[in-house]
Amino acid sequence: QAPVILTPQQKMEKRLAHVTKALKLTDAQADQLKSIWEQNAAKLNADHDAVQAAAKGTDARKDAAQQLATDRKAMMQQMKGVLTPEQLKKFKKMMLRNVERREKRLKHIEQKLKQ
């Protein structure tokens, strides 16, 4: 069975539904988060593309990665104004789990490529 390919908008809607349920967001909070994510999407995508385009180990890649981190931090600051302290704590844990899963998946792929 072929994997389902979601559009960026569909990915955002799926992520919002998951976060809304996991954090028990109010409708107003969900609307505000969606707005924040939409406002930042183009900038973060451009940052990500710049990191990917720059050669590994170069100053250009370090600068692009720093810009991505700065823009993510700014978005998180916006989100702090929407989420309660408990929701924010849980959201950060969710993001950490995502990073850990992504790193585990990448290690698995690297191991397969070495075989």
C-alpha positions as CSV (number, residue, x, y, z in Angstrom):
1,Q,0.0,0.0,0.0
2,A,1.4,3.4,-1.0
3,P,2.0,5.9,1.8
4,V,-0.4,8.8,2.0
5,I,1.3,12.1,1.1
6,L,-0.1,15.0,3.0
7,T,0.1,18.6,1.8
8,P,1.7,21.1,4.2
9,Q,-1.8,22.4,5.2
10,Q,-3.0,18.9,5.9
11,K,0.1,18.2,8.0
12,M,-0.5,21.3,10.0
13,E,-4.2,20.4,10.5
14,K,-3.2,16.9,11.6
15,R,-0.6,18.2,14.0
16,L,-3.1,20.8,15.4
17,A,-5.7,18.1,16.0
18,H,-3.1,16.0,17.8
19,V,-1.9,18.9,20.0
20,T,-5.4,20.0,20.7
21,K,-6.3,16.6,22.0
22,A,-3.1,16.0,23.9
23,L,-3.0,19.4,25.6
24,K,-6.8,19.7,25.9
25,L,-6.8,23.1,24.2
26,T,-9.8,25.3,24.1
27,D,-11.2,26.3,20.7
28,A,-9.7,29.7,21.1
29,Q,-6.2,28.3,22.0
30,A,-6.3,26.0,19.0
31,D,-7.2,28.9,16.7
32,Q,-4.4,31.0,18.1
33,L,-1.8,28.2,17.7
34,K,-3.0,27.6,14.1
35,S,-2.5,31.3,13.4
36,I,1.0,31.3,15.0
37,W,2.0,28.3,13.0
38,E,0.7,29.7,9.8
39,Q,2.4,33.0,10.4
40,N,5.8,31.3,11.0
41,A,5.5,28.4,8.4
42,A,7.1,30.1,5.5
43,K,10.0,31.5,7.5
44,L,10.7,28.2,9.2
45,N,10.5,26.3,5.9
46,A,12.9,28.7,4.3
47,D,15.3,28.3,7.3
48,H,15.1,24.5,7.0
49,D,15.8,24.7,3.3
50,A,18.8,26.9,3.9
51,V,20.2,24.4,6.4
52,Q,19.7,21.6,4.0
53,A,21.2,23.5,1.1
54,A,24.4,24.5,2.9
55,A,27.3,22.0,2.9
56,K,27.9,20.2,6.2
57,G,30.5,21.7,8.5
58,T,30.5,25.1,6.8
59,D,29.8,28.5,8.4
60,A,26.8,28.9,6.1
61,R,25.2,25.8,7.6
62,K,26.0,26.9,11.1
63,D,24.5,30.3,10.4
64,A,21.4,28.8,8.8
65,A,21.0,26.4,11.7
66,Q,21.3,29.3,14.2
67,Q,18.7,31.3,12.2
68,L,16.3,28.3,12.4
69,A,16.9,28.0,16.1
70,T,16.3,31.7,16.6
71,D,13.0,31.6,14.6
72,R,11.8,28.5,16.4
73,K,12.5,30.1,19.7
74,A,10.6,33.2,18.7
75,M,7.6,31.1,17.7
76,M,7.8,29.3,21.1
77,Q,7.7,32.7,22.8
78,Q,4.4,33.4,20.8
79,M,3.0,30.1,21.9
80,K,3.9,30.8,25.6
81,G,1.3,33.6,25.4
82,V,-1.4,31.0,24.4
83,L,-0.6,27.9,26.4
84,T,-1.0,27.5,30.2
85,P,2.3,26.7,32.0
86,E,1.1,23.0,32.3
87,Q,0.2,22.8,28.6
88,L,3.6,24.4,27.7
89,K,5.5,21.8,29.8
90,K,3.6,19.0,28.2
91,F,4.1,20.5,24.7
92,K,7.9,20.7,25.3
93,K,7.9,17.0,26.4
94,M,6.0,16.1,23.2
95,M,8.6,18.0,21.1
96,L,11.5,16.3,22.9
97,R,9.9,12.8,22.2
98,N,9.6,13.7,18.5
99,V,13.3,14.7,18.3
100,E,14.3,11.5,20.1
101,R,12.2,9.4,17.7
102,R,13.6,11.2,14.7
103,E,17.2,10.6,15.9
104,K,16.5,6.9,16.5
105,R,15.0,6.6,13.1
106,L,18.0,8.3,11.5
107,K,20.4,6.0,13.3
108,H,18.5,3.0,12.1
109,I,18.6,4.3,8.5
110,E,22.4,4.9,8.8
111,Q,23.0,1.4,10.1
112,K,21.0,-0.1,7.2
113,L,23.1,2.0,4.7
114,K,26.3,0.7,6.2
115,Q,25.3,-2.9,5.6
